[in-house]
């Protein structure tokens, strides 16, 4: 492939890092590329809570349009931002090796408040999943909305005097801001495909699909496939308080998933295992168990009247 590939990306520092990461992977296999910066709705509107903006498409539509119009050859996304069902003639052609999947707490004044039940701490996040799990563990705290790129959110935490804010550890690590992490939230179940970069192309571009297959990471693709299978089965978008994380140990895939009410008062858990070679469908099975326990009412509540 002699032409220079056009990599579409949002223009935040983190999105640029992800696109440059893909470009470096391509360079190692002899493929030249250049970045094309595109603004998404989610980048232009920094005040409306994500759940009110229609979910995952707010960060992906502009890049989808550019792919369809052939203004770019591939688009780089945080995999967790992609809908599990895409009616467009586009497909994920490569899933890169996962970075740290955990959520992390940024707490400018320290984490002592976590051990003081009498303190009504204020924690910032725009994610219903993070909000619900935090309130389940710390029911006396308050959650406030926060939007913007990583640097903007870090600035807002300091300026507003909030006790803390929740970030994806992977994003902070990738742009060398992980020194802001006060505590890793090992108890919080991440979003499906959190910490993973995905490369999207037009489904008709079979030549490029073969090229991108060389930079993908099989284990990450298997695990995120199961996580996203669960999300799809539950008909839950990024506004749903649903977490799922799959990992592989000794050829066995383990899937841990949760679903919560928005206020965190009720949490349903499930953990299933399967030999890796027979893991297809495990996400569906876990979703069915969560729905049967009562998570179906949570999903219906989110859909509204």
Secondary structure, 3 states (H helix, E strand, C coil): CCCCEEEEECCCHHHHHHHHHHHHHHHHCCCCEEEEECCCHHHHCCCCCHHHCCHHHHHCHHHHHHHHCCCCCEEEEEHHHCCCCCCCCEEEEEECCCCCCCEEEECCCCCHHHHCCCCCCEEECCCHHHHHHHHHHCCCCEEECCCCCHHHHHHHHHHHCCCEEEEEHHHHHHCCCHHHEEEEECCCCCCCCCCCEEEEEECCCHHHHHHHHHHCCHHHHHHHHHHHHHHHHCCCCCCCCEEEEEEEECCEEEEEEEEECCCCCCEEEEEEEEEHHHCCCHHHHHHHHHHHHHHHHHHHHHHCC
